[in-house]
Every structure is written in C-alpha cells, then in structure tokens.
C-alpha cells in the first residue's frame, strides 16, 4: 500500500471513529449528560437554540461524502487532496477529544482542543484554496463545500466555547455587563465572517454563520437587546454573503490569469 492509499484509509477510519464517539455522546450519553445539556448549564448568550445543532447531521453527511470521494482509486494521486496530508485525520482526533473533555468537565482544555480544531480546518481550507481555486463541480461539492460548512460552524463553536469557559471560570467581565460583552463578541464574529466573505466569496461558510446568528436570536428572544442584535447580525451576514460573492465574481473576471493561484 503506497502512502496516498494509506492516507485515504486513515481518513475514512478517523471519520468513522469521530462519528461513533459523537453518537455515543448522545446515545449513552457520556458521563450522564448530552452535549447540549452541558451547554445549557452556562449562562452565556452566544449559544443558539437547540435545533441549530442539527447542522451536525449535515456536517457529518458532507464529511462522509468527502471521505468516500477522497478514498476513490481515481483520487489517490489528486495533488489537491494529497496536499491536505493528514490534517483531516488530525481534525477528527481533535473533534473526538473535545467530546470527552466537554462531557467529563475538563473545561480548561476544551478551548485548547477547539482552537486546535479551528486552526487545522483553517489549514485545510487554505491548502484547498477554497474561494480562490476553480475545481470541477464534483470536487467543489464533495471537497470544498464540506470544509466550508465545517469551518463555518467551528468558527461559531470556538467563540461559544470561549464564552462558556469564561462563565465556568466565573470571570467578572471587568465590570462590563453580559449584554455588552455579547455585543462585542457578536461584532467580532460578524467581522470575521465579513472578512471571509470579501476575500473568499464563500457562500456555504456564510450560510452557516447566518444560521447560527438566527439561532441565537431565537434562543434569546426574551432578551430584546440580544435578540435584536443577533437578527441584525444575521441580516448583515446575509447581505455580506451576496456582496462577497459579487466581489469574488468581479475579481475572477478581472484577473482570469490568477485563477487557481494562492
């Protein structure tokens, strides 16, 4: 078995392991509580309504499609997939490790692992050249879009994890109110999403952000400041989705020779 074939199978097995761990976290559940029940213990605003977490089903279906596609003999020597190396397998390890840390209350380390997962996905995103490199439709749908969705959600999850950890540590917020801190964090998240949209024109990534912001508004409908700000942020993200796509389209038309370069 050559090294590319080995990588293909490791990626498949790593994803299967991650899906099993996540399934057991809900079915058993691990340590007697589901992932969502633990999340609800923290008094933070940057957490969406429960239905929003159903996006994990879409993420895992998309990643399964990627795993099967990259495992095909015809993709064994695909230079773009080879360029990812073992980053995908590492992301699966980080995902599974976070589940155990979260369920067993090792909160300090959850943010370390979550940040590791975020940076690994960013590395994959950049190596694939998502939003910058034109690929065949099948590769776009089975490689680029799965990682756009995954990175979008982990961007939100990392911020939520950080706010939960601060609540766990009983951080005073330097005397600044919870609502004010929420507005600051929401503004930072919106700025990050805007940057991705303007530089990559990534529609899938932005749709995830809109989904998450709307979910926060729904969950905290009883807190007008939080709900209104979240709806505004969701609207801005939706607008930037369109603007980013148009900017990217103009960029490609203006510099066709640059297509495919990083």
C-alpha positions in Angstrom: 0.0 0.0 0.0 1.5 3.3 -1.1 1.4 6.4 1.2 -1.5 8.0 -0.6 -3.6 4.9 -0.3 -2.7 4.7 3.4 -3.8 8.4 3.8 -7.1 7.6 2.2 -7.9 4.8 4.5 -6.7 6.6 7.6 -9.1 9.5 6.7 -12.0 7.1 6.4 -11.3 5.3 9.7 -10.7 8.6 11.5 -14.1 10.0 10.4 -15.9 6.8 11.3 -14.3 6.9 14.8 -15.4 10.5 15.2 -19.0 9.8 14.2 -19.1 6.8 16.6 -17.8 9.0 19.5 -20.3 11.7 18.8 -23.1 9.2 18.5 -22.2 7.6 21.8 -22.1 11.1 23.4 -25.8 11.4 22.8 -27.0 7.8 23.0 -25.3 6.8 26.3 -24.9 9.7 27.0 -21.2 10.1 28.1 -21.0 10.9 31.8 -24.8 11.0 32.0 -25.4 14.2 30.1 -25.8 15.1 26.4 -23.6 17.8 24.8 -26.5 20.2 24.7 -27.4 19.7 28.3 -23.9 20.6 29.4 -24.0 23.7 27.2 -27.3 24.8 28.8 -25.6 24.9 32.2 -23.6 28.0 31.2 -25.2 31.5 31.5 -24.0 32.9 28.2 -25.7 34.5 25.3 -23.5 33.3 22.4 -25.3 29.9 22.2 -28.0 29.2 19.6 -31.3 27.4 20.0 -31.2 23.6 20.2 -32.5 23.0 16.7 -29.5 24.8 15.3 -27.2 22.0 16.4 -28.9 19.7 13.9 -26.3 21.2 11.5 -24.0 18.4 12.8 -26.1 16.0 10.7 -25.4 18.0 7.6 -21.7 18.3 8.5 -21.2 14.6 9.0 -23.1 13.8 5.8 -20.9 16.2 3.9 -17.7 14.8 5.5 -18.8 11.3 4.7 -19.2 12.3 1.1 -15.7 13.8 1.2 -14.2 10.7 2.9 -15.7 8.4 0.2 -14.7 10.7 -2.6 -11.1 11.1 -1.5 -10.9 7.3 -1.0 -11.7 6.5 -4.6 -8.8 5.0 -6.6 -9.2 7.8 -9.1 -8.4 10.4 -6.4 -5.4 8.6 -4.9 -3.0 10.9 -6.6 -5.1 14.0 -6.7 -2.5 16.7 -5.8 -5.0 18.9 -4.0 -6.2 16.1 -1.7 -2.7 14.9 -1.2 -1.9 18.5 -0.1 -4.2 18.2 2.8 -2.0 15.4 4.1 -3.1 14.0 7.5 -4.8 17.3 8.6 -8.2 15.8 8.1 -7.4 12.8 10.4 -6.0 15.2 13.0 -9.2 17.2 12.8 -11.1 14.0 13.6 -8.9 13.3 16.6 -9.4 16.8 17.9 -13.2 16.5 17.4 -13.4 13.3 19.4 -11.0 14.5 22.1 -13.2 17.6 22.6 -16.3 15.5 23.2 -14.6 13.6 26.0 -13.2 16.7 27.6 -16.5 18.5 27.4 -18.5 15.6 28.8 -16.1 15.0 31.7 -15.8 18.6 32.7 -12.2 19.2 31.7 -13.2 22.7 30.6 -9.8 24.4 30.6 -8.6 22.0 27.9 -11.8 22.2 25.8 -10.8 25.6 24.4 -7.2 24.4 23.6 -8.6 21.4 21.6 -11.3 23.6 20.0 -8.7 26.1 18.9 -6.6 23.3 17.6 -9.5 22.0 15.5 -10.2 25.5 14.2 -6.6 26.0 13.1 -6.4 22.6 11.5 -9.6 23.3 9.5 -8.2 26.7 8.5 -5.0 25.0 7.2 -7.2 22.6 5.2 -9.3 25.5 3.9 -6.2 27.4 2.8 -4.4 24.4 1.3 -7.5 23.6 -0.8 -7.7 27.2 -2.0 -11.4 27.4 -1.3 -12.8 30.5 -2.9 -9.6 31.1 -4.9 -9.1 27.9 -6.9 -11.6 26.7 -9.5 -12.2 23.0 -9.5 -14.6 20.6 -11.2 -18.2 20.7 -9.8 -17.9 17.3 -8.2 -14.8 18.4 -6.3 -16.4 21.6 -5.3 -19.5 19.8 -3.8 -17.6 16.9 -2.3 -14.5 18.7 -1.0 -14.8 22.4 -0.9 -18.3 22.8 0.4 -18.0 20.2 3.2 -15.0 22.1 4.6 -16.7 25.5 4.2 -19.6 24.3 6.2 -17.4 22.6 8.8 -15.1 25.7 9.2 -18.1 28.0 9.4 -19.6 26.0 12.3 -16.4 25.6 14.2 -15.8 29.3 13.9 -19.0 29.8 15.8 -18.4 26.9 18.2 -15.0 28.2 19.1 -16.4 31.6 20.2 -19.2 29.8 22.1 -16.7 27.5 23.8 -14.6 30.5 24.9 -17.7 32.3 26.4 -18.7 29.1 28.2 -15.2 28.7 29.7 -15.2 32.3 30.9 -18.6 31.6 32.6 -17.2 28.4 34.1 -14.2 30.3 35.5 -16.7 32.9 36.9 -14.9 35.7 35.1 -16.3 39.1 36.2 -16.1 40.7 32.8 -14.2 43.6 34.2 -17.4 45.0 35.4 -18.9 45.2 31.9 -22.4 43.8 31.6 -23.2 40.4 29.9 -25.3 42.1 27.2 -22.4 44.5 26.4 -19.9 41.7 26.2 -22.3 39.8 23.9 -22.5 42.7 21.6 -18.7 42.9 21.5 -18.3 39.2 20.8 -21.1 39.3 18.2 -19.4 42.2 16.5 -16.1 40.3 16.3 -17.8 37.2 14.9 -19.5 39.4 12.3 -16.2 41.0 11.3 -14.6 37.6 10.9 -17.4 36.4 8.7 -17.3 39.6 6.6 -13.6 39.1 6.1 -14.0 35.6 4.9 -16.9 36.6 2.6 -15.0 39.5 1.0 -11.7 37.6 0.5 -13.2 34.2 -0.5 -16.8 34.8 -1.5 -17.7 31.6 0.3 -21.5 31.2 0.3 -21.6 27.9 2.2 -19.5 29.4 5.0 -21.7 32.5 5.3 -24.9 30.5 5.2 -23.7 28.7 8.4 -23.0 32.0 10.0 -26.5 33.3 9.2 -28.0 30.0 10.5 -26.1 30.4 13.8 -26.8 34.1 14.4 -30.6 33.5 13.7 -30.5 30.6 16.1 -29.0 32.8 18.8 -31.8 35.3 18.2 -34.4 32.6 18.6 -32.9 31.2 21.8 -32.7 34.6 23.5 -36.0 36.0 22.2 -36.8 37.0 25.8 -33.8 39.3 25.9 -34.5 42.1 23.4 -31.0 43.5 23.2 -29.5 40.1 22.4 -32.3 39.0 20.1 -32.3 42.3 18.1 -28.6 42.4 17.8 -28.5 38.8 16.6 -31.1 39.4 14.0 -29.2 42.4 12.7 -26.0 40.4 12.6 -27.8 37.6 10.7 -29.1 40.2 8.2 -25.6 41.7 7.8 -24.1 38.3 7.3 -26.8 37.5 4.6 -26.0 40.8 2.9 -22.3 40.2 3.0 -22.9 36.7 1.6 -24.2 38.4 -1.6 -21.6 41.2 -1.6 -18.7 38.7 -1.1 -20.0 36.5 -3.9 -20.2 39.5 -6.3 -16.8 40.8 -5.3 -15.3 37.4 -5.9 -17.0 37.1 -9.3 -15.7 40.5 -10.4 -12.2 39.6 -9.2 -12.2 36.4 -11.3 -13.5 38.3 -14.4 -10.9 41.0 -14.0 -7.9 38.6 -13.4 -8.7 35.3 -15.1 -5.0 34.5 -15.3 -4.9 34.5 -11.5 -7.5 31.8 -11.2 -6.2 28.8 -9.2 -3.3 30.7 -7.6 -3.0 31.1 -3.8 
